[in-house]
Amino acid sequence: MARYTGPKTKIARKFGEAIFGDDKAFEKRNYPPGQHGASRRRGKQSEYSIQLMEKQKAKYTYGILERQFRNMFKKATSAKGITGEVLLQLCESRLDNVVYRMGLSTSRSGARQLVSHRHIVVNGEIVNIPSYQLKAGDKVAVREKSKSLEAIQNALANSSNVYEWITWNNDTKEGTYVSVPARVQIPEKINEQFIVELYSK
């Protein structure tokens, strides 16, 4: 299963925001990595550099590698609607992301692990593919045997985020992916237009 396994705080410092979730190390040093990170005056970035950074930020945020991300872009291009917006909606519709949004894990990588370790069911069937694309109305639940998992209980206890396109019942440990989120509902600070411009070159 291909995924990024390198240092996360270093990447978060590169983008200047905690894209992998809460990070105490990032809070202490929220400036670019490297010997002169805190004091270095960066020259004017080229247009290509800005576009590339935005694409990398999106990939790291959702835990997607290049080939898969490029395929999602192709899918977004052929779909109806604004390409950049559709691309982010495809990222948000991934099962691992929805599990994270429902509060079952404190990070997307943790949510990905819950899915791949067969703790999550979709419409009553076990799905262990993190990139599985959910459709509006799909029901996502914790497998009966996994409801007592400490990691899930701790994550739910600390979860306070509410998203309009997702419902969650804490008693039954089941939620519904109600609808595809509109761009204004997606909280990620990603400029999708830069990604579209980069891939369109």
N, C-alpha and C positions, 0 to 999 in steps of 0.2 A: 504494500500500500504506500504509494508515493506521497510524501508530505515533507514540509520543512521541519528540520529537527535541530537547526543551529541556534545560536544565542539570540534570545528574544529582546532583552533589554537594549542590546546594541542596535538592533533594527528600530526599536521604538525611539531611541535617541536620534537616530538618523532622520526620522520623520518629524521629530519634535512633539510627538503625542503617544500616549500609551495605547497603541492599537491592539495589543494582545490582552487588554483588560488591566485590572489593578496591578501595579508594579511598584513596590517600595524602592527598588534600586533605581528605577526611572525617576521617581519623585526626588531622590537625592541629587541626581545628575541629569537634569532634563535639558542637556545641551548636546551637540553632536559628539560622537565618539572620536577618539584620537588624541594625540599629545597636546594639540592646541585647540581642542574642541570648544572650550569655554571662551577663548579669546580670539579665535581666528575670524578674521573678516572675510566673509565669502564674497567672491566676485559675482558679477551679474550672471545668473544662470541662463543658458540658452533655452530656446523654445523646446527643443528636443529633450533637454535635461528635465525640464518641468513636467513634460508629458510622461516621460519614462518614470519619474518619481511617483506620479499619480497612479500609474498602472501598477507599479511595485507595491504601493501602499494598499491598493485594493486587493492584490493577490495575497499579501501577508495578512491583511485583516480577515479575509474569509478562508485562509488556509488552502489556497488553490495554486497549483504549479502551472507553468507557462503553457504547456500543450492543452491542458484542460481549459484554461482561461481563454485561450485563443479559439477553441472550439465553441465555448459559450458565446464569444463575441460574434462568431459566424452565425450562430443560432439567433442571436439578438438582431443581427443585420437583416436576416430573412423574415423576422417577425414583424407584425404590425406595430406601429408606435415609434417613439423616439428611441433610437438605438442605445444610447447611453443609459437611459432610464430602464429599458428592458433588460439590459445587461445586469444592472444592480438588482432588479426584481428576480432575475434568474439566480443570482447569488443568495438572495434572501429566501428563495423557495427551496434551497437545499435542506435536506433533512437535518444535517448536523447543525446548521444555523438556526433552524426552528426549535430544535431541542435546547440550544443555548438561549434563545429568546424566551422560551417557556420557563427558564430559570432552573432547569435540571442540572446545569453545570455552570461554573463560574467563568469558564472560558470555552472558546469554540473547539480547541484541541481536546478538552475534556469531554465535550459533547460528542465529538467525532469518535472518541474511544468508547463512549457508552453505546453508540450505534454499532460500531464494528464488533463489540463484545456481546452483541445480541440482547441488550437490555431494553430495546425500544421496539414497539409494535406500531404498525400503521394500518388502520382499518382492520384490526384484529390479527394481522399477519406480521411475523417477525421480519424486519428489514435491517440488514447489516451493511448497507451501502451508504456511506456518509453523503455522497453526491446525489442520492435519490431525489428527484424533483417532485415536490408535493404539488397537488392541485387544490384549488379552493374547495373547502368542505371536507378534506381529508382529516381523519381523527388520528392523533398521535398520543400514545400512552406508554407508561412504564410497564414492562412485562410483569406479570403477577409475582413471579419468583424474585424480582429485583426491587420491589417496592420498599423493602426494608434496608436497602443499601445505604450505608452511612454517608457516602459521597453525595448521593442524590438528596437525602434528607437535609444535610448541612447546606447544600446549594439552595434548596427551596426555602430554608429558614432565613437565609440572607438575601433572598431575591425580593426586590421591591419594584422592578420595572414593569410597566403595563404597556402593552402595545395594542393598538386598536384593531389590528388584523388577526389577532390571536386571542383565543379564550383558553382559560386554564381552570380546572377544578382540582383543588389541592386534596380533597377527600378521596376522590377516585383515581388521582394521579393521571388524569386524562385531559387533553386539550384538543382544540380544533383550529386548523389553519383556515380561518374564515374566508380570507380573500387575499389576493396579491396586493402588497402594499403600494400606495402611491409614492412618488419620489419624496414628497414633503414629509411622509411618515417615517422614512428611513433615516435614523439619526447619524449614520456614518458621515464623517466630513471628507467626502471624496468628490472631486470634480470630474464626473464621468465624461464630460465633453473633451477633456484632454486625452483620455484613453481612446475615444473614438477618433480623434485627430491623429493620434500616434499610429493606430492600426490602419488608418486610411491612407497612409503615405505610400 
